[in-house]
Amino acid sequence: MRMGSGPGVGWPDDTELGPFDPADREPGGRRGRKGLGWPRGDKGDLSEMSVDDGRGDSNLTAEPLADAVSAPSSEETPERVRQAIARVSRETMRPVDPLQAVDAGESGAKTTIATGSGTPGVRPERRADSVGGEYPVRESEVQVAISAASDGVADTPIARAARAAIVARSGGAPWPKPSSCRVITIANQKGGVGKTTTAVNMAASLSMHGAKVLVVDLDPQGNASTALDIDHHAGVTSVYNVLVDGQPLASVIKQVAGYPELYCAPAAIDLAGAEIELVPLVARESRLSRALSAYDASNLDYIFIDCPPSLGLLTVNALVAAPEVLIPIQCEYYALEGLEQLLRTVELVRSHLNPDLTISTILLTMYDSRTRLASQVADEVREHFGNVVLTSVIPRSVRVSEAPSYGQSVMTYDPGSTGALAYLEAAQELAQRNAAPAAS
């Protein structure tokens, strides 16, 4: 609604405004000079005002508006209404400098606006709100403001994650390397416990710290190949051709982009039929072991074999090919039930096919510190397996789950996340055990 320029509406003209005379003030307390504030109630100034409603019709009557805006006397105005008008006037008409103290009304309480650019060493105690009131300023706000002003770097969760990401991306000092290549099978017949996630992120962490790592994807789903951004569609030469057709392992290995020392032998969907096709073959349990023996692994430090969630021929091939087993255990009750069957399978393979097989590492994954069950499962696993269990625990992390959809490990997707830092610590702990793997 646009208001016309009749007398008494809006600000006065410079020619009409002269020095203010207190005699001009009316008994009600309002200034009586024409042009200041609303018009005097005893004059018909509003009759000259035109009102435009936006439709081009400016012949609306102004009498209801005059009745609505004629200010009552102070005796008729409630006290709370006059206080509210006074607060709004202070906030809208007077500029406020956030670095200076402002008066909070007639109470005399002094408030300070807390800003990050305030004077170091000054502790603001109250903060003004948008309607003239005030509320206490938390101590943490003060500390962050003072820290940001004095040091230039705020100690916040985001800042800590950024610093951790810089350290993780830079790689850091090389970790101890084994005297010979360590072949580690990551197995657990229960699905969804973090086998592929562990294989990919442990390999990426070790590669970022100077180790040369090969990931052998033995899962027909090809999740490890997806996480490392390796093409593994149907028809691509993969581990299937190594197991069934007898092709050399070196012919299927591909380098992972972004990691100069990380390699992957992908798995295609054809590997799903290998369980059946291996049955009539000679030495069906040792096909992968023979392929690894024929491959020159002298330039490698680690070989991780990612197993499918089953105890079929593919998993048995992985257990025969490696002297070490890494078991990821989800911190839930069902994971403990499935662990017993896996231990029996490991014992059978050790007795008949691979006498050097040992359970060298157990990693607790998907740990939820909010539940008592997770801590109980962790305690029972540590009590039963002792030093075989890594001290590092992998918490539940959304970033770890999101990383494969971008064809990355969490070490490059979000190196400052809790999941990335946990896998970094677990990989470092694994590297420290290069002297002598723990026996089961």
ABEGO torsion letter per residue (X at the ends): XBBBABBGBEBBBAAABBBBBAAABBAAGBBABBGBEBBBAABAAAAABBBBAGAGBAABBAAAAAAAABBBBAAABBAAAAAAAAAAAAAAABBBBAABBBBAEAAGBBBBBBBAABBBGBBBABBBBAAGBBBBBBAAAAAAAAAAAAAGBBBBAAAAAAAAAAAAAAGEBBBBBBABBBBBBBBBABBGAGAAAAAAAAAAAAAAAGBBBBBBBABAAGAAAAAAGBBABBGBBBAAAAAAAGBBAAAABBBBBGBAABBBBBBBAAAAAAAAAAAABBGAAAAAAAAAAABBAAABABBBBBBBBBABAAAAAAAAABABBBBBBBBBAAAAAAAAAAAAAAAAAAAAABAABBBABBBBBGBBAABAAAAAAAAAAAAAAEAABBABBBBBBAAAAAAAAAGBBAAAABAABAAAAAAAAAAAAAAAAAABBBBX
